[in-house]
Amino acid sequence: IKELLIRVNNIKDLRKEIIVINDKSTDNTANILENECKSLYSKLINNEKNMGKGFSCRKGIEMSTGDVIVIQDADLEYNPENYIRLIEPIKNKEAKVVYGSRVLPGGTRTRPKTFDFKIRIIANLFLTFLSNLFNKQGLSDCHTCYKVFSSDVLKKIKLYENGFDFCPEITAKVSRLGIKIKEVPIDYYGRTHAQGKKIVFLDGIKAIYSIFKYNLFKNT
């Protein structure tokens, strides 16, 4: 977490409000944030128990005051130096929402050759296909961590999901507003479960359910 925060702070020509959500990490994260990183973030929220990615993202969105919101995981699979290219289309009024694609050509990537990682690639391709079927977005990577929003878009959306199914929910609800999501290529350094990756098979099932739920039932 400290390395990530240093790298985010080192990005030049970008005014930043850095909101850190500690989702009741069981390692030494809380201690590091409190004792080594206080100068590296604007706000810190400590969840009383592990609530999930969606819950944590909602808390961060609620606390934010900026014009553009970037969602960032803490595991360094994604490169903060890509922020400029992600924000540029919103800054230039070419888009309201930008996703960073791990599939489009143009990024530096490393992908482990383990079986579990290959399964994740196949699952992501399937979920992206299913999402595009409903949302008509033509995305290459709808479950990327790097989702960037003009803050006025998120103010129009009510989000509910607490886990990784937050991702298909937010894509469906942005699509309902008639907003075209732009993609830009990003760097990606994939991790395996042995290296700490937390997403599991059940998360994929929940994501499929979320795609159907938020596309078939418009009052959700």
N, C-alpha and C positions, 0 to 999 in steps of 0.2 A: 504493500500500500504506500509506503514512503517513497519508493522509487517512482511509482505512478504519479503521485502528487508533485514530486520534483519535476518530472517531465512535463506535466500539465502547466505548472508555473513557468517553465522555461519557454513556453510558446510565446513568441513576440507579436507585437501589433494586435493584441486581442485582449480587450477588457474582460475579466473573468470573475464570476461569482461561483466559487467551488463549494458545492454542497455534498458532504460525505454522509452516507447512510451506513452505519454499522449494524448489520442484520444479526445481532447476537452471535458474532463469530466466536468459535470455540478455541481459536489459537490466541496469539498474543496481539491481535489487531487493536483491541480497545486500549491496551497499555501504550502501544506505539503511537496511536492517534492522540492520546492525551498528553504524552510526555515528550514525543519527538517531532510531532507534525503540526503543532498548534498554529504556527505561522504560515502553514501551507494551504489552509482552507478557510473559507468564509463562515461556514456553518457546519456543525456536527450534530447528527441525530443518532441516538443509540436506541434501537428497538429493544423493548423489554424481553422479547423472545424472538426466535427465528420466525419471520413472517413471510418471507419469499421475495422474489425479485419484483413482482408487480406491486405489492404493498409498498416496498421501499421506493420504487420509482414514483409512485403516487405521492408519497411524503415529500420527496425531493421536488416534484413539480409544484406542489402546494406552497413550498417554502421559497421557490424561485421568484426573482423580480426582474430578470433580464428579458431581452427581446427575442433571444434565441436559446433553445434548450437542447443540450447534447446529453444523451444517455451513455454512460461509460461504466463498464464492468471493471473490477479491480485486479483482474488476474493477468493483465498484460498480454492477453491474446491479441488485443487491438492496440494500434499505435496512435497515441495522442497527437503526434506530429501531423496526422491526417485531418485535424480539425479545420484547418484553413480551407482545404478543398471541399470539406463537407458543408461548411457555412457559406462559402462563396455564392452558390446559387440562390440562397435566401437573401444574402446581402445585396445581390444584383437584381433581386425581384424576379428571378427566373423560376422560382419554386417556393412553396410554403413548407414543404416537407421533403427531406432528403434522407435516403438510406445509403449506408456504406456497403457496397457489394464485395463479398469475398470471391465472387465468381467472374465478374467482368474483368477483362484484361487490363493491366495497368498497375497492379499492386505487387509488393514483395510478399511472398507467402511460403510458409513451411507447414507441411501436413504430415503428422505421424502416420506410419504405415501399419498401425495396429488394427485388428479386426473391429474393435469398438469404435474407432474413429471413422473407419469406412462405413459402418452402419449409420453413424451420425450424418455423414455426407448424403447417403441415400435417403435417409429420413428427411433431411432438409430439402432435398430436391422434390420429394413427394409433397411435403407440406407447402412448399412454394407453388407447385403446380395446382394444388387444391385451392390455395388462397387466390391465385390468379383466376381460377375458374369462376369464383364468386365475385371477386372484386374488380376484375377487368383491368388490373394494373400493369400486367406484363413484366413483373419483377423477376430478377434473377436470384434474389436472396432475401426473402421476406423475414427470415428469423435472425438476421444480423443484429448484433448488439448496438451497432452505431445507427441510431435513429435520431434525426435532428429535426426540430420543429420550430417554426415561428410560434412564439408563445400564445398569440391570439388564437391559433388553431386549437391548442390544448384547452383553452378556456371554454371552448364550445363543446367539449367532449366530457362525458361522465364515465370514468373507468372503475371497474369492479374487481377484476381478477388479481389474485395475490401472488400467483406463481409465474412460471414461464409462459403460461397461456395468456398472460398480459400482452405478449407480442402479437398473436393473431387478433386479439381484441382491438388493439389500437390501430392495426392496419385496416380492419373492417370498418371501424368508426371514422377514420380519416377518409376512407373511400366513400362512405355514406354522404359525406359533405361535398362530394364531387371534386375532391382535390386530387390532382395527379401527383403521384410520388416520383420524385427524380432519384436516380441512382448514380453514384460515382464509385469508381474502384478504390479499394482500400488495401492496406497491408494486413496480413493475418498470420499469426504464429500459433497454430493449433496445439491444444493440450489433450492428453488422454485422461481417463479416470484415475489411473495410477499417479498422475501428476496433479490431481486435485479437481478435475472437471466434475461438476456436480449434476449435470443434466442426466436423467435416466429414462428408461423405456416408458414409464408411466407419464412423464412429462410430454412425450410424443402423443400419447392417447388423449391427454387433456387438451393439447393443442388442436387435435382434430375435432374434438368436441366443441372447442371454442370457435373454430372456423365455422362450423355448422350453426352453432347457437347465435352468433352475432351477425350472420348473414341471412339466416332464414327467419329469425325473429327480430324484426326491426325495432320493437319496443324495449329491447334489452340494452 
